[in-house]
Amino acid sequence: MTVAPWICRSCLSRISRPLIRQRLRYQSTAACKVSTSESISPALLARARSIAREHKGLADKLANGFDARSAKKLGEHGGVVSTLKEWEKANESLRELTSLIHDPTTDPELLSLASEDLATTRTQLADASQSLTTSLVPVHPFAHLPCLIELRPGAGGSEAAIFAGDLLRMYQAFCNRNNFRATLLKYENADGTTEAGVPLSEAILEVESGGAYGLFRCEAGVHRVQRVPATETKGRTHTSAVSVLVLPSVQENSLGEEDFEDPESDYYIDPKEVRVDVMRARGAGGQHVNTTESAVRLTHMPTNTVVAIQDARSQPKNKEKAWRLLRSRLAQARREKREEEMAAIRRSVVGVAKMGRGDKVRTYNWGQQRVTDHRSGTTVHDLDDVMEGGQTLDKVMESVRSWLMERDVEAMIAEETDAKK
């Protein structure tokens, strides 16, 4: 019989091979009677084993002939299968060690060795459980895409508009520090002008790097600021809010042609359902603004979704930006509608639904130099570094991504549990 994987080579000189074989032969039947913590939900474990069975079936099918769809699915399941094997290996080692420790007839020297290895094996099992859980969480369908970050002032008047500009610069600094390509797609003030640095009414920052949506989607929601405005003469703290919306940036080079032509696709838009209006741009700009109809407004009539772009001097460029933004908004809306439908099913099992984008997600308190994210519960006290797009902002965003993954895991467990009823 082979020696268990938890016995290291350096210990073989201390324990005789016959003793090891004798003890493990006894434990081959006793180990299954010992209960150990699996450190993972039974529902998720059942899901992983189901995927492993499907993976084996796909491998057998491909052995008899190549099929592109099966090969793609085989690759998607590969991560789950490999992490499941690691988990099963660590779990079996833990069972054997626990069995030895609880057996009153175990040799003292072997008992000491098993006790020493128990903590390490438990850590390995915990790591394997985390990896397996992570591999089971489905990748968001927009995660690989670039993204659009829309900022709009909410309650708070001019102070909200100023804070919206602060958040815009925060995201721009974050992109610069991480070498992400970012372009200011739209910047509009309350009077319709596009002069940067003036309190804004709407801004759209396009992060063109692949995977940006997966990174920034944790920023969607209402960001609240508590500080004394520069215009406040009595030193009173005001509370204002800015709405941040994160959309997938739907570009021709980031998706296949079939994504735009398939009516079942989130990105499909029937041109017949869109009204196109061209007009003169508003605000400063001299003779060009007064004489050229460069501004473009698209209206998706079934949903009454309106997009207006006037930033570029060229009508074709404004039209291209407007179509991209319209596709992004409709794709996000369609995705959210499906998520809301699933949330209604999960709510009865999980107890709560995901926090929507209309909820307060984060508070920036200038007086206390504090930033608190209300989803993950993370609080940091280096507000300046956050507003400069520094590593502290990285820390806050990572905590929210972990929180989102936990909610996805709860949703998976709810789905598996509901499916068994």
C-alpha positions in Angstrom: 0.0 0.0 0.0 1.3 3.5 -0.8 2.3 5.9 1.9 -0.1 8.7 2.5 0.9 12.0 0.9 1.1 13.9 4.3 4.1 11.8 5.5 7.3 13.6 4.5 10.4 11.8 3.4 12.5 13.1 6.3 10.2 11.3 8.7 10.6 7.9 7.1 13.9 7.4 9.0 12.0 7.9 12.3 9.1 5.5 11.6 9.5 2.0 10.2 7.7 1.2 6.9 6.0 -1.9 8.4 4.4 0.3 11.1 3.2 2.8 8.5 1.7 0.1 6.3 0.1 -1.6 9.3 -1.5 1.5 10.6 -2.7 2.8 7.2 -4.2 -0.7 6.4 -6.2 -0.4 9.6 -7.3 3.1 8.7 -8.4 2.3 5.2 -11.8 1.3 6.6 -11.7 3.5 9.7 -11.0 6.8 7.9 -14.4 6.8 6.3 -16.1 6.6 9.7 -14.4 9.9 10.9 -16.3 13.1 10.1 -14.2 16.1 9.0 -15.2 19.6 8.0 -15.4 19.9 4.3 -15.0 23.8 4.5 -17.3 24.2 1.5 -21.0 24.2 1.0 -22.4 20.7 0.1 -24.4 22.4 -2.7 -21.3 23.9 -4.2 -19.4 20.6 -3.9 -22.3 18.8 -5.7 -22.1 21.5 -8.4 -18.3 21.0 -8.8 -18.7 17.2 -9.0 -21.4 17.6 -11.6 -19.1 19.8 -13.7 -16.3 17.2 -13.3 -18.6 14.5 -14.6 -19.6 16.7 -17.6 -15.9 17.4 -18.2 -15.1 13.7 -18.4 -18.0 13.2 -20.8 -16.8 16.0 -23.0 -13.2 14.6 -23.0 -14.5 11.2 -24.1 -16.6 12.8 -26.8 -13.6 14.8 -28.1 -11.4 11.7 -28.2 -13.7 10.4 -31.0 -13.7 13.6 -33.0 -13.2 17.4 -32.6 -16.1 19.7 -31.9 -15.5 23.4 -31.4 -18.3 24.0 -28.9 -17.4 20.9 -26.8 -13.7 22.0 -26.8 -14.6 25.5 -25.6 -16.8 24.1 -22.8 -14.1 21.6 -21.9 -11.6 24.5 -21.4 -14.2 26.5 -19.3 -14.6 23.5 -17.0 -10.8 22.8 -16.7 -10.3 25.2 -13.7 -13.1 23.7 -11.7 -11.9 20.1 -12.3 -8.3 20.8 -11.3 -9.2 22.7 -8.1 -11.7 19.9 -7.2 -8.8 17.4 -7.4 -6.7 19.6 -5.1 -9.6 19.9 -2.7 -10.2 16.1 -2.7 -6.5 15.4 -2.1 -6.4 17.8 0.8 -9.7 16.6 2.3 -8.5 12.9 2.1 -5.3 13.8 3.9 -7.2 15.6 6.6 -9.5 12.5 7.0 -6.5 10.2 7.4 -4.7 12.5 9.9 -7.9 13.0 11.9 -8.5 9.2 12.0 -5.0 8.6 13.3 -5.2 11.2 16.0 -8.5 9.9 17.3 -7.4 6.2 17.2 -6.3 5.2 20.8 -4.0 2.5 19.4 -2.0 4.9 17.3 1.8 4.7 18.0 2.9 7.8 19.9 5.6 8.7 17.4 3.1 8.5 14.5 0.6 10.4 16.6 3.1 13.2 17.0 3.8 13.3 13.3 0.1 13.4 12.5 -0.5 16.2 15.0 2.3 18.3 13.5 0.9 17.9 10.0 -2.7 18.6 11.0 -2.5 22.4 11.0 -0.7 22.5 7.6 -3.2 20.2 6.1 -6.1 22.2 7.4 -4.6 25.3 5.8 -4.2 23.5 2.5 -7.8 22.4 2.7 -9.0 25.9 3.4 -7.0 27.3 0.5 -8.3 24.6 -1.8 -11.9 25.3 -0.6 -11.4 29.0 -1.4 -10.0 28.2 -4.9 -12.8 25.8 -5.6 -15.4 28.2 -4.6 -13.8 31.0 -6.7 -13.6 28.7 -9.7 -17.3 27.9 -9.5 -18.4 31.6 -9.6 -19.4 32.3 -13.2 -17.5 35.1 -14.9 -19.6 38.2 -15.5 -20.5 38.3 -19.2 -19.2 41.9 -19.5 -16.1 41.4 -17.3 -13.7 41.2 -20.3 -15.0 44.4 -21.9 -13.8 48.1 -21.6 -16.2 50.2 -19.6 -17.9 53.6 -19.4 -18.0 55.4 -16.1 -20.9 57.9 -16.0 -21.0 60.5 -13.2 -24.0 62.7 -12.4 -24.5 65.0 -9.4 -27.4 64.2 -7.2 -28.7 66.0 -4.1 -26.5 68.8 -2.9 -26.6 71.5 -5.6 -23.3 73.0 -6.6 -21.4 71.0 -4.0 -22.6 67.8 -5.6 -21.4 69.0 -9.0 -18.0 69.9 -7.5 -17.7 66.4 -5.9 -18.7 64.8 -9.2 -15.6 66.5 -10.7 -13.5 65.3 -7.8 -14.6 61.7 -8.4 -13.9 62.1 -12.2 -10.3 63.2 -11.4 -10.0 60.3 -8.9 -10.8 57.7 -11.6 -8.6 59.4 -14.1 -5.7 59.3 -11.6 -6.4 55.7 -10.8 -6.3 54.9 -14.6 -3.0 56.8 -15.0 -1.4 55.0 -12.1 -2.4 51.6 -13.4 -1.6 52.4 -17.1 -5.2 52.1 -18.3 -6.2 53.9 -21.4 -8.9 56.4 -20.5 -10.7 59.0 -22.6 -13.1 61.6 -21.4 -16.0 60.8 -23.7 -18.4 63.5 -22.4 -18.1 66.5 -20.1 -21.1 68.7 -19.8 -21.9 71.6 -17.4 -25.3 72.8 -16.3 -25.3 75.5 -19.0 -24.5 72.9 -21.7 -20.9 73.9 -22.2 -18.0 71.4 -22.3 -15.3 73.5 -20.5 -13.3 71.1 -18.2 -12.8 72.2 -14.6 -16.3 73.8 -14.3 -18.8 72.0 -12.0 -20.4 69.4 -14.2 -23.9 68.1 -14.8 -22.7 64.9 -16.5 -19.4 63.2 -17.4 -18.6 60.0 -19.1 -15.1 58.5 -18.8 -14.3 55.6 -21.2 -11.7 53.1 -19.8 -10.6 51.4 -23.0 -8.4 48.7 -21.5 -9.8 45.1 -21.7 -11.2 43.9 -18.4 -12.0 47.4 -17.2 -15.7 46.5 -16.6 -14.8 43.6 -14.3 -12.5 46.0 -12.4 -14.8 49.0 -12.1 -18.2 47.5 -11.8 -17.8 47.6 -8.0 -18.0 51.5 -8.2 -21.6 51.6 -9.4 -23.9 53.3 -6.9 -24.5 56.5 -5.0 -21.3 58.0 -3.6 -21.9 60.4 -0.6 -19.6 63.2 0.5 -19.6 65.0 3.9 -17.5 68.1 4.0 -17.6 71.9 4.5 -18.1 73.5 1.0 -15.8 76.3 -0.1 -18.9 78.6 -0.3 -20.0 77.8 3.3 -19.4 80.9 5.5 -20.4 79.4 8.8 -18.3 76.2 8.7 -21.2 73.8 8.5 -20.8 70.3 7.1 -23.0 69.6 4.1 -23.9 66.2 2.7 -24.1 65.7 -1.1 -24.3 62.8 -3.4 -23.1 61.7 -6.9 -24.5 58.8 -8.9 -21.9 56.6 -10.6 -23.0 54.3 -13.3 -20.6 51.7 -14.8 -21.5 50.3 -18.2 -19.8 47.9 -20.6 -18.2 49.7 -23.5 -19.5 48.0 -26.5 -17.0 48.5 -29.3 -16.8 46.8 -32.7 -13.3 45.4 -32.0 -14.3 43.9 -28.6 -17.2 41.8 -29.9 -17.9 39.6 -32.8 -20.1 40.7 -35.7 -22.7 38.2 -34.6 -23.2 40.0 -31.3 -24.6 43.0 -33.1 -26.7 41.1 -35.6 -28.3 38.5 -33.3 -31.6 39.7 -31.9 -31.1 37.5 -28.8 -27.8 39.4 -28.0 -27.7 42.0 -25.3 -25.9 44.3 -27.8 -28.4 44.1 -30.6 -30.3 47.2 -31.6 -32.8 47.4 -34.5 -31.9 50.6 -36.4 -35.6 51.0 -37.2 -36.3 51.5 -33.5 -33.9 54.4 -33.1 -34.7 58.0 -34.0 -31.7 60.1 -35.0 -31.7 63.9 -34.6 -28.9 66.2 -35.5 -28.7 69.8 -34.2 -26.3 72.6 -33.5 -24.2 72.2 -30.4 -24.9 74.5 -27.4 -22.5 76.7 -25.5 -19.2 78.3 -26.3 -17.5 77.4 -29.6 -17.6 80.4 -31.9 -18.7 80.3 -35.5 -18.4 76.5 -35.8 -21.1 75.9 -33.1 -23.4 78.5 -34.6 -23.3 77.2 -38.2 -22.7 73.4 -38.0 -25.2 70.7 -37.0 -22.6 68.5 -35.2 -24.6 67.4 -32.1 -26.3 64.1 -32.3 -29.2 62.7 -30.3 -30.4 59.1 -30.5 -33.7 57.9 -29.1 -34.4 54.2 -28.6 -38.2 54.4 -28.9 -39.2 51.1 -27.3 -37.4 52.0 -24.1 -37.3 55.8 -24.5 -33.6 55.7 -23.8 -32.0 59.0 -25.0 -28.3 59.6 -25.7 -27.0 63.0 -26.8 -23.4 63.8 -27.7 -21.9 67.1 -28.8 -18.3 67.0 -27.6 -16.6 66.4 -31.0 -16.7 69.0 -33.8 -17.5 66.3 -36.3 -21.0 64.9 -36.6 -19.8 61.4 -37.6 -17.6 61.2 -34.5 -20.5 62.3 -32.3 -22.8 59.8 -33.9 -20.3 57.0 -33.4 -19.9 57.9 -29.7 -23.7 58.1 -29.3 -24.3 54.7 -30.9 -21.6 53.1 -28.6 -23.2 54.7 -25.5 -26.7 53.6 -26.6 -25.6 50.0 -27.0 -23.9 50.1 -23.7 -26.9 51.4 -21.8 -29.3 49.0 -23.4 -27.0 46.0 -22.8 -26.6 46.9 -19.2 -30.4 47.4 -18.8 -31.1 44.0 -20.3 -28.5 42.4 -18.0 -29.9 44.1 -14.9 -33.4 43.0 -15.8 -32.4 39.4 -15.8 -30.5 39.8 -12.6 -33.5 41.4 -10.9 -35.6 38.4 -12.1 -33.1 36.0 -10.6 -32.9 38.1 -7.4 -36.6 37.7 -6.8 -36.1 33.9 -6.9 -33.0 34.0 -4.7 -34.4 36.4 -2.1 -36.6 33.8 -0.5 -33.6 31.6 0.1 -30.8 34.0 0.7 -32.9 36.5 2.6 -31.7 39.7 0.9 -31.0 40.8 -2.6 -27.9 42.5 -4.0 -27.6 46.2 -3.2 -28.9 48.1 -6.2 -27.2 51.0 -7.9 -29.7 53.4 -6.3 -28.4 52.7 -2.8 -25.7 54.6 -1.0 -22.6 52.6 -1.5 -19.8 54.7 -0.1 -19.2 57.8 2.1 -16.3 60.2 1.9 -16.0 62.2 5.2 -13.5 65.1 4.9 -13.6 66.0 8.6 -12.5 62.6 9.7 -10.4 61.8 6.6 -12.5 58.7 6.4 -13.8 56.6 3.5 -16.4 53.9 4.3 -17.8 51.4 1.8 -21.2 50.3 3.1 -21.3 47.0 1.2 -18.1 45.4 2.3 -17.9 47.3 5.6 -14.4 48.5 4.9 -13.2 51.8 6.4 -9.9 53.5 5.6 -8.5 56.8 7.0 -6.4 58.0 4.1 -8.9 60.0 2.2 -6.3 62.0 0.3 -4.7 58.8 -1.2 -8.2 57.6 -2.2 -9.0 60.8 -4.0 -5.6 60.7 -5.7 -6.5 57.2 -7.1 -3.8 55.6 -4.9 -3.4 52.2 -3.4 -5.9 52.9 -0.7 -8.6 53.2 -3.4 -7.3 49.8 -4.7 -7.9 48.3 -1.2 -11.5 49.6 -1.0 -12.3 48.4 -4.5 -10.9 45.0 -3.9 -13.0 44.6 -0.7 -16.1 45.3 -2.7 -15.2 42.8 -5.4 -14.7 40.2 -2.7 -18.1 41.2 -1.3 -19.7 40.8 -4.7 -18.2 37.4 -5.0 -19.6 36.4 -1.7 -23.0 37.4 -2.9 -22.5 35.4 -6.1 -21.6 32.4 -4.0 -24.8 32.9 -1.9 -26.8 33.1 -5.1 -25.2 29.8 -6.4 -26.0 28.0 -3.1 -29.6 29.4 -3.3 -30.0 28.2 -6.8 -28.7 24.7 -6.0 -30.9 24.5 -2.9 -33.9 25.7 -4.8 -33.3 23.2 -7.6 -33.4 20.3 -5.2 -36.8 21.2 -3.8 
